[in-house]
Amino acid sequence: MKITAIHTTPGERTLPSPAVGGLGPIHTIGLVATRIETDAGLVGEHMLITLHGRHVRVLDEMVQSLTPLVVGRDPRHSTAIWADGWRQNNFVGHKGVAVMGLSAIDSALWDIRGKAAGLNIAALIGQARVAVPNLCQRRPVAGLLHRCVAGRGEQLRDGRVPRRENAPGLRPIACH
């Protein structure tokens, strides 16, 4: 199996209502969808998300700059592809945009590996549980952005206590 193409689709979405966080109100999010196609017909996908819709072009360019390292290679060799991308990124560094671009490719490669094996990625890498216990409170971002913290008896910023949806004896994760 060989990688035949990488496609990115940058975009921006306006949120139905602003999300409030440490960066102030967030009215838009930027998106860079990454698709890696193979000659076997499998497609790996990943979505990069930015706050305020900023930096979409730079993330798109980062992913595109890594394309020559990937096309023509076996997607099952994701560790070698990642290592080559890490070396190529030495000039720009190993933080922020450089790592996000490499992560988009790496995640899409894992998506291909999972599809080829007929497994989700959790099962592919040695899933420890069938379900993850959680407490969840959706915010106005319609589930795209959550701040997750572990603990019992978490309270949301407005004082509400999230509903419990976890199995007895397991530590919950509160998403808010």
Beta strands, then each sheet from edge to edge (+ up, - down):
strand 1: 3-21
strand 2: 24-38
strand 3: 43-51
strand 4: 135-136
strand 5: 148-150
strand 6: 173-175
sheet 1: 1+ 2- 3+
sheet 2: 4+ 6+ 5-
end
